[in-house]
Amino acid sequence: MDNVRMVIFDCDGVMFDSKGANTAYYNDILSHFNRPELTDKQLAYAHQHAVSAVLSYLFNDKEALGAAKAYQQEIDYRQFIRYMTMEPDLQDLLKWLKPKYMTAIATNRTYTMDWVLEAFDLGAYFDLVVCAGDVVHPKPEPDILLKILADFRIQPHQAIYVGDSPVDESAAEAAGIPLVAFSNPSLNAPYHINRLKELRSILKNRHF
């Protein structure tokens, strides 16, 4: 894959198993307003979307939504990072990528990514991190991915995006970036992997 210059990663579900953190975080908000804990359907939505969209999904009237947003602003997310588990191959893969490829993160997290990278000592491995708060429209719109392409002045075919959800699939398709689907065989993607280390052979031996 001589034409690929950048590897872009989604965060939740790719770099980290963060369902435990998402569950604890949103259950904290729901509990504050005496609401039931997340259902499986709500958790699946929360795992893919930006916090503003998730709160709108969970709180369906204007007054309750306003109160939930105000409370959410008071929460220190760092207390939930301990529930996140880094994918076992991630750090070795990043060490292998860095001499040859630029790396970036495209995530629907709004403001917590710096804390996560600091907690896991990963900040030095990435050339750029773009979050939902950095663009007008988060995923599934392509804005986050398009910003990364524009900042590095590269074409869509010169990047690949590792994602795990339909939101990632839609964003990659709209941006024209080939998707490497991670642990989700239902996604429409040129390549599917179940371990991050499998990305090495794709980059070395295959062509999109």
Stockholm file with secondary structure:
# STOCKHOLM 1.0

chainA/1-208         MDNVRMVIFDCDGVMFDSKGANTAYYNDILSHFNRPELTDKQLAYAHQHAVSAVLSYLFNDKEALGAAKAYQQEIDYRQFIRYMTMEPDLQDLLKWLKPKYMTAIATNRTYTMDWVLEAFDLGAYFDLVVCAGDVVHPKPEPDILLKILADFRIQPHQAIYVGDSPVDESAAEAAGIPLVAFSNPSLNAPYHINRLKELRSILKNRHF
#=GR chainA/1-208 SS CTTCCEEEECTBTTTEECHHHHHHHHHHHHHHTTCCCCCHHHHHHHHHSCHHHHHHHHCCSHHHHHHHHHHHHHCCGGGGGGGCEECTTHHHHHHHHTTTCEEEEECSCSSCHHHHHHHTTCGGGCSEEECGGGSSSCTTSSHHHHHHHHHHTCCGGGEEEEECSHHHHHHHHHHTCCEEEESCTTSCCSEEESSGGGHHHHHHHCCC
#=GC SS_cons         CTTCCEEEECTBTTTEECHHHHHHHHHHHHHHTTCCCCCHHHHHHHHHSCHHHHHHHHCCSHHHHHHHHHHHHHCCGGGGGGGCEECTTHHHHHHHHTTTCEEEEECSCSSCHHHHHHHTTCGGGCSEEECGGGSSSCTTSSHHHHHHHHHHTCCGGGEEEEECSHHHHHHHHHHTCCEEEESCTTSCCSEEESSGGGHHHHHHHCCC
//
